[in-house]
Amino acid sequence: MTGPEAVRVIRQHLIESGTTNPLDELVAWAKEGFPDLHDEHGYWKTEGYSLKLGAVKAIHYYFSNSPPEDKSARYLEILNDLRRDDLMSHHLASMASLVVDETALEKAVLQLIQLKDPKERSRGVLMGSALAQKQRPLFERFIQMVKSDDDPHVKVTILYSIASWRRKEVSYIGLERLINDPDPDVRDWGARVLRSGAEMRLLTDEDLPTILAAMLKTDKPFVRISLGRAATRLTTDRSFGIKEDGITDELLAGFIGQARSRELKVDRSLTEEEVAKLWIDWWTPLIPKHAVRMEVVP
């Protein structure tokens, strides 16, 4: 997304500056907000999003090809200098593990996630996400935060950071937030993490009873639909793609109604195994209508 115009503008600025230290010049220019690239009304003269991404890539280029002395400390300093620019801060923080040594990175992350400012806590999460994949204590700290932090954006940042991890327990973290979090954005990201786990086959039909039990208990339509879509993915052959728009609350009401009716008939709650079998019996005939065979591209 860094187009040729952004590359041209950055090169031109560095050449015209006459600098012998392009990294410092680039950071100073970014810290000032690229003032020469705005007109008298404050509007960008070029595409600002592309320009900022180009500046981030340029910073990493210099760290890769002509790193400054004590590059870990310098990178953390740059992160602090540019923390007020949300876009650049996000991308620089996400790539910190590529530059900063683990000891310095862990220290910085632990400091940031304890601060009162939620933006700083979020920045700490982004900086530490790669580290948390390797260090169990930091991962557990993130999980504690995703359940207890008082700022929804911090929780979303954590879920965003771990969504692609190939760990079953991460899928269950998404499930837990989908069911229990009071904030709709956090529930949305919980659903994404759960869906990712189903798509990557981290979850299997063995997890179906847990998902169905939660679906039968919730009174939130979005939660119910998200759980229903996960259940359809787990119980549909992988050669088919699910038409998720068709998995609606009205459709799922058919299954829930059958479950309630069965419980009334036997005068007791259904076991997990019975609920799972009832789902299979209900969903299997519906697959041709709500799924499409995936074509294999040669």
The 8 nearest C-alpha neighbors of each residue, nearest first, counted from 0:
[[1, 2, 49, 52, 53, 48, 50, 3],
 [0, 2, 49, 53, 52, 5, 50, 3],
 [1, 3, 4, 5, 0, 49, 6, 53],
 [2, 4, 6, 5, 7, 1, 8, 49],
 [3, 5, 7, 6, 2, 8, 45, 1],
 [6, 4, 50, 8, 7, 3, 2, 49],
 [5, 7, 3, 9, 4, 8, 10, 53],
 [6, 8, 4, 10, 5, 9, 11, 3],
 [9, 7, 11, 5, 10, 6, 12, 4],
 [10, 8, 12, 6, 11, 7, 5, 13],
 [11, 9, 7, 13, 12, 8, 6, 14],
 [10, 12, 8, 14, 9, 13, 7, 15],
 [11, 13, 9, 15, 10, 14, 16, 8],
 [14, 12, 16, 10, 11, 15, 9, 21],
 [15, 13, 11, 16, 12, 17, 10, 18],
 [14, 16, 12, 17, 13, 11, 18, 10],
 [17, 15, 13, 18, 14, 12, 24, 11],
 [16, 18, 15, 14, 19, 13, 12, 21],
 [19, 17, 16, 20, 21, 13, 24, 14],
 [18, 20, 21, 17, 24, 16, 22, 23],
 [19, 21, 18, 22, 23, 24, 25, 17],
 [20, 22, 24, 23, 25, 18, 19, 13],
 [23, 21, 25, 24, 20, 26, 58, 61],
 [24, 22, 26, 25, 21, 20, 27, 28],
 [23, 25, 21, 27, 22, 26, 28, 20],
 [24, 26, 28, 22, 23, 27, 21, 29],
 [27, 25, 29, 23, 28, 24, 30, 22],
 [26, 28, 30, 24, 29, 25, 23, 31],
 [29, 27, 25, 31, 26, 33, 30, 24],
 [28, 30, 32, 26, 31, 27, 33, 25],
 [29, 31, 27, 32, 28, 81, 26, 80],
 [32, 30, 28, 29, 33, 27, 34, 26],
 [31, 33, 29, 30, 34, 28, 84, 36],
 [34, 32, 28, 29, 36, 35, 31, 37],
 [35, 33, 36, 32, 37, 31, 28, 38],
 [36, 34, 37, 33, 38, 44, 32, 43],
 [35, 37, 44, 34, 33, 43, 38, 45],
 [38, 36, 43, 42, 41, 44, 35, 34],
 [37, 39, 41, 40, 42, 44, 43, 36],
 [38, 40, 41, 37, 42, 43, 35, 36],
 [41, 39, 38, 42, 37, 43, 44, 36],
 [40, 42, 37, 38, 39, 43, 34, 36],
 [43, 41, 37, 38, 40, 44, 39, 36],
 [42, 44, 37, 45, 36, 47, 38, 41],
 [43, 45, 36, 37, 42, 38, 46, 47],
 [44, 46, 43, 47, 36, 50, 5, 4],
 [47, 45, 49, 48, 50, 43, 44, 5],
 [46, 48, 50, 49, 45, 51, 43, 44],
 [49, 47, 51, 50, 46, 52, 86, 1],
 [48, 50, 1, 52, 47, 51, 46, 0],
 [51, 49, 5, 47, 53, 48, 52, 46],
 [52, 50, 54, 53, 48, 49, 47, 55],
 [53, 51, 55, 49, 54, 50, 1, 56],
 [52, 54, 50, 56, 51, 1, 55, 57],
 [53, 55, 57, 51, 52, 56, 58, 50],
 [56, 54, 52, 58, 57, 53, 51, 59],
 [55, 57, 53, 59, 58, 54, 60, 52],
 [56, 58, 60, 54, 59, 55, 53, 61],
 [59, 57, 55, 61, 60, 56, 54, 22],
 [60, 58, 62, 56, 57, 61, 63, 55],
 [59, 61, 57, 63, 58, 62, 64, 56],
 [60, 62, 64, 65, 63, 58, 59, 66],
 [61, 63, 66, 59, 60, 65, 64, 58],
 [62, 64, 60, 61, 66, 59, 65, 98],
 [65, 63, 61, 62, 60, 66, 59, 67],
 [64, 66, 61, 62, 63, 67, 60, 22],
 [67, 65, 62, 61, 63, 64, 70, 68],
 [68, 66, 70, 69, 65, 62, 73, 61],
 [67, 69, 70, 66, 73, 71, 72, 65],
 [70, 68, 71, 72, 67, 73, 66, 74],
 [69, 71, 73, 67, 68, 72, 74, 66],
 [72, 70, 99, 74, 73, 69, 100, 75],
 [71, 73, 75, 70, 74, 69, 76, 99],
 [74, 72, 70, 76, 75, 71, 77, 69],
 [73, 75, 77, 71, 76, 72, 70, 78],
 [76, 74, 78, 72, 77, 73, 79, 71],
 [75, 77, 73, 79, 74, 78, 72, 80],
 [78, 76, 80, 74, 79, 75, 81, 73],
 [79, 77, 75, 81, 76, 80, 82, 74],
 [78, 80, 82, 76, 77, 81, 75, 83],
 [79, 81, 77, 78, 82, 76, 30, 83],
 [82, 80, 78, 79, 83, 84, 30, 88],
 [81, 83, 88, 79, 84, 80, 78, 85],
 [84, 82, 81, 85, 88, 80, 79, 87],
 [83, 85, 82, 87, 86, 81, 88, 89],
 [84, 86, 88, 87, 83, 89, 82, 81],
 [87, 85, 89, 88, 84, 90, 51, 52],
 [86, 88, 90, 89, 84, 85, 91, 51],
 [87, 89, 82, 85, 91, 86, 90, 84],
 [90, 88, 86, 92, 87, 91, 85, 93],
 [91, 89, 93, 87, 92, 88, 94, 86],
 [90, 92, 88, 94, 93, 89, 87, 95],
 [93, 91, 126, 95, 89, 94, 90, 125],
 [92, 94, 125, 90, 126, 91, 95, 89],
 [95, 93, 91, 92, 96, 97, 90, 126],
 [94, 96, 92, 97, 98, 126, 93, 99],
 [95, 97, 98, 99, 94, 129, 126, 100],
 [98, 96, 95, 94, 99, 100, 59, 93],
 [99, 97, 96, 95, 71, 100, 70, 74],
 [98, 100, 71, 96, 95, 104, 97, 101],
 [101, 99, 103, 102, 104, 71, 98, 96],
 [100, 102, 104, 103, 105, 99, 96, 130],
 [103, 101, 105, 104, 100, 106, 99, 107],
 [104, 102, 106, 105, 101, 100, 107, 99],
 [103, 105, 101, 107, 106, 102, 99, 100],
 [106, 104, 108, 102, 107, 103, 101, 109],
 [105, 107, 103, 109, 104, 108, 110, 102],
 [106, 108, 104, 110, 105, 109, 111, 103],
 [109, 107, 123, 105, 111, 110, 106, 127],
 [110, 108, 106, 112, 111, 107, 105, 113],
 [109, 111, 107, 108, 113, 112, 106, 114],
 [110, 112, 123, 108, 120, 113, 114, 109],
 [113, 111, 120, 123, 109, 114, 110, 108],
 [112, 114, 111, 110, 109, 115, 120, 119],
 [115, 113, 111, 116, 112, 120, 119, 110],
 [116, 114, 117, 113, 120, 119, 112, 118],
 [115, 117, 119, 118, 114, 120, 113, 111],
 [118, 116, 120, 119, 121, 115, 153, 150],
 [119, 117, 121, 120, 116, 122, 153, 152],
 [118, 120, 122, 121, 117, 116, 111, 123],
 [121, 119, 112, 117, 123, 111, 122, 118],
 [122, 120, 153, 124, 118, 123, 119, 117],
 [121, 123, 119, 125, 120, 124, 118, 126],
 [122, 124, 108, 120, 111, 126, 121, 112],
 [123, 125, 121, 127, 122, 126, 128, 157],
 [126, 124, 93, 122, 128, 127, 123, 92],
 [125, 127, 92, 123, 93, 124, 95, 128],
 [126, 128, 130, 124, 125, 129, 108, 131],
 [127, 129, 131, 130, 125, 124, 126, 160],
 [130, 128, 132, 131, 127, 96, 133, 126],
 [131, 129, 127, 132, 128, 133, 134, 96],
 [130, 132, 138, 134, 128, 137, 133, 129],
 [133, 131, 130, 129, 134, 128, 138, 135],
 [134, 132, 131, 130, 135, 129, 138, 137],
 [135, 133, 131, 137, 136, 132, 130, 138],
 [134, 136, 138, 137, 139, 133, 131, 132],
 [137, 135, 139, 138, 134, 140, 131, 141],
 [138, 136, 140, 131, 139, 135, 134, 141],
 [139, 137, 131, 135, 141, 140, 136, 142],
 [138, 140, 142, 136, 141, 137, 135, 143],
 [141, 139, 137, 143, 138, 142, 136, 144],
 [140, 142, 144, 138, 139, 143, 145, 137],
 [143, 141, 139, 145, 144, 140, 138, 146],
 [142, 144, 140, 141, 146, 145, 147, 139],
 [145, 143, 141, 148, 147, 142, 146, 140],
 [146, 144, 154, 142, 143, 147, 148, 141],
 [145, 147, 144, 143, 148, 142, 176, 154],
 [146, 148, 144, 145, 143, 149, 154, 142],
 [149, 147, 144, 150, 145, 146, 154, 153],
 [148, 150, 147, 151, 153, 154, 117, 144],
 [149, 151, 152, 148, 153, 117, 154, 147],
 [152, 150, 154, 153, 155, 185, 149, 182],
 [153, 151, 155, 154, 150, 156, 121, 117],
 [152, 154, 121, 156, 151, 155, 150, 117],
 [153, 155, 145, 151, 157, 152, 156, 158],
 [156, 154, 152, 158, 157, 185, 153, 159],
 [157, 155, 159, 153, 154, 158, 160, 152],
 [156, 158, 160, 154, 155, 159, 161, 124],
 [159, 157, 155, 161, 160, 156, 162, 188],
 [158, 160, 156, 162, 157, 161, 155, 188],
 [159, 161, 157, 158, 162, 156, 128, 125],
 [160, 162, 158, 164, 163, 159, 157, 169],
 [163, 161, 192, 159, 164, 158, 160, 195],
 [164, 162, 161, 165, 195, 160, 192, 159],
 [165, 163, 161, 166, 162, 169, 132, 160],
 [164, 166, 163, 167, 201, 199, 196, 169],
 [167, 165, 169, 168, 164, 201, 170, 196],
 [166, 168, 170, 201, 169, 202, 171, 165],
 [167, 169, 171, 170, 166, 172, 173, 201],
 [168, 170, 172, 171, 167, 166, 173, 161],
 [171, 169, 193, 173, 196, 167, 168, 172],
 [170, 172, 174, 168, 173, 169, 175, 167],
 [171, 173, 169, 175, 174, 170, 176, 168],
 [174, 172, 189, 192, 170, 193, 176, 171],
 [175, 173, 171, 177, 172, 176, 193, 189],
 [174, 176, 172, 178, 173, 177, 179, 171],
 [177, 175, 180, 179, 173, 189, 178, 174],
 [178, 176, 186, 189, 174, 175, 190, 179],
 [177, 179, 175, 176, 174, 180, 222, 186],
 [178, 180, 176, 177, 175, 181, 186, 174],
 [179, 181, 176, 182, 186, 177, 178, 185],
 [180, 182, 179, 183, 186, 185, 176, 178],
 [181, 183, 185, 180, 184, 186, 151, 187],
 [184, 182, 186, 185, 187, 181, 180, 188],
 [185, 183, 187, 186, 182, 188, 155, 151],
 [184, 186, 188, 187, 182, 155, 183, 189],
 [187, 185, 177, 189, 183, 184, 188, 176],
 [188, 186, 184, 190, 185, 189, 183, 191],
 [189, 187, 191, 185, 190, 186, 192, 158],
 [188, 190, 173, 177, 186, 192, 176, 187],
 [189, 191, 193, 187, 188, 192, 177, 225],
 [192, 190, 188, 194, 193, 189, 195, 187],
 [191, 193, 162, 173, 195, 189, 194, 190],
 [194, 192, 170, 190, 196, 173, 195, 191],
 [193, 195, 191, 197, 196, 192, 229, 190],
 [196, 194, 192, 198, 193, 197, 191, 199],
 [197, 195, 201, 170, 193, 199, 194, 198],
 [196, 198, 194, 200, 202, 195, 199, 201],
 [197, 199, 195, 200, 196, 194, 232, 201],
 [198, 200, 196, 201, 197, 195, 165, 202],
 [201, 199, 202, 197, 198, 196, 203, 233],
 [200, 202, 196, 167, 199, 197, 203, 166],
 [203, 201, 200, 197, 196, 206, 167, 204],
 [204, 202, 205, 206, 233, 200, 201, 207],
 [203, 205, 207, 206, 233, 234, 202, 208],
 [204, 206, 203, 207, 208, 202, 209, 233],
 [207, 205, 204, 203, 209, 208, 202, 210],
 [206, 208, 204, 210, 209, 205, 211, 230],
 [209, 207, 211, 271, 210, 275, 206, 212],
 [210, 208, 212, 207, 211, 206, 213, 271],
 [211, 209, 207, 213, 208, 212, 226, 214],
 [210, 212, 214, 208, 213, 209, 207, 215],
 [213, 211, 209, 215, 214, 210, 208, 216],
 [212, 214, 216, 210, 211, 215, 217, 209],
 [213, 215, 211, 223, 212, 216, 217, 226],
 [214, 216, 212, 213, 217, 211, 255, 223],
 [217, 215, 213, 214, 212, 218, 211, 223],
 [218, 216, 219, 214, 215, 213, 223, 222],
 [217, 219, 220, 216, 223, 222, 215, 214],
 [218, 220, 222, 217, 221, 223, 224, 178],
 [221, 219, 223, 222, 224, 248, 218, 217],
 [222, 220, 224, 223, 219, 225, 248, 187],
 [221, 223, 225, 219, 220, 224, 226, 177],
 [224, 222, 220, 214, 226, 221, 225, 227],
 [223, 225, 227, 221, 226, 222, 248, 220],
 [226, 224, 222, 228, 227, 223, 190, 221],
 [225, 227, 229, 223, 224, 228, 214, 210],
 [228, 226, 224, 230, 229, 225, 223, 231],
 [227, 229, 231, 225, 230, 226, 224, 232],
 [228, 230, 226, 232, 227, 231, 194, 197],
 [229, 231, 227, 233, 228, 232, 226, 207],
 [232, 230, 228, 234, 233, 229, 235, 227],
 [233, 231, 229, 230, 235, 234, 228, 197],
 [234, 232, 230, 231, 204, 203, 235, 229],
 [233, 235, 231, 232, 230, 204, 236, 279],
 [236, 234, 232, 233, 231, 237, 239, 286],
 [235, 237, 238, 239, 234, 232, 233, 240],
 [238, 236, 239, 235, 240, 232, 293, 233],
 [237, 239, 236, 293, 292, 240, 294, 235],
 [240, 238, 292, 291, 237, 293, 236, 290],
 [239, 241, 291, 290, 293, 292, 242, 238],
 [240, 242, 290, 243, 289, 239, 291, 232],
 [243, 241, 289, 290, 244, 245, 240, 291],
 [242, 244, 245, 246, 241, 228, 289, 247],
 [245, 243, 246, 242, 247, 241, 289, 228],
 [244, 246, 243, 247, 242, 289, 250, 241],
 [247, 245, 243, 244, 250, 228, 224, 248],
 [248, 246, 250, 249, 245, 224, 251, 244],
 [247, 249, 251, 250, 224, 252, 220, 246],
 [248, 250, 252, 247, 251, 253, 246, 224],
 [251, 249, 247, 252, 248, 253, 246, 254],
 [250, 252, 248, 253, 254, 249, 247, 255],
 [253, 251, 255, 249, 250, 254, 256, 248],
 [254, 252, 256, 251, 255, 250, 257, 249],
 [253, 255, 257, 251, 256, 252, 258, 281],
 [254, 256, 252, 258, 257, 253, 259, 251],
 [257, 255, 259, 253, 254, 258, 252, 260],
 [256, 258, 260, 254, 255, 259, 261, 253],
 [257, 259, 255, 261, 256, 260, 262, 254],
 [260, 258, 262, 256, 261, 257, 255, 263],
 [259, 261, 257, 263, 262, 258, 256, 264],
 [260, 262, 264, 258, 263, 259, 257, 265],
 [263, 261, 259, 265, 264, 267, 260, 268],
 [264, 262, 266, 260, 261, 265, 259, 267],
 [263, 265, 261, 262, 266, 260, 267, 259],
 [264, 266, 262, 263, 267, 261, 268, 269],
 [267, 265, 263, 264, 262, 268, 261, 269],
 [268, 266, 262, 265, 269, 263, 264, 261],
 [267, 269, 262, 270, 266, 265, 263, 259],
 [270, 268, 273, 262, 274, 267, 271, 261],
 [269, 271, 273, 272, 274, 268, 275, 208],
 [272, 270, 274, 208, 273, 275, 269, 212],
 [271, 273, 275, 270, 274, 276, 208, 269],
 [272, 274, 270, 276, 275, 271, 269, 277],
 [273, 275, 277, 271, 272, 276, 269, 278],
 [274, 276, 278, 272, 277, 273, 208, 271],
 [277, 275, 279, 273, 278, 274, 280, 272],
 [276, 278, 274, 280, 275, 279, 273, 281],
 [279, 277, 281, 275, 276, 280, 282, 274],
 [280, 278, 276, 282, 281, 277, 283, 275],
 [279, 281, 277, 278, 282, 283, 276, 284],
 [282, 280, 278, 279, 283, 277, 254, 284],
 [281, 283, 285, 279, 284, 278, 280, 286],
 [282, 284, 285, 286, 279, 280, 281, 235],
 [285, 283, 286, 282, 281, 287, 280, 288],
 [286, 284, 282, 283, 288, 287, 289, 281],
 [285, 287, 289, 288, 283, 290, 284, 282],
 [288, 286, 290, 285, 289, 284, 291, 283],
 [289, 287, 286, 285, 290, 291, 284, 242],
 [288, 290, 286, 242, 287, 241, 245, 285],
 [291, 289, 241, 242, 240, 286, 287, 239],
 [290, 292, 239, 240, 293, 241, 289, 242],
 [293, 291, 239, 238, 240, 294, 290, 237],
 [292, 294, 239, 238, 240, 291, 295, 237],
 [293, 295, 296, 292, 238, 239, 291, 297],
 [294, 296, 297, 293, 238, 292, 239, 237],
 [295, 297, 294, 293, 292, 238, 239, 240],
 [296, 295, 294, 293, 238, 292, 239, 237]]
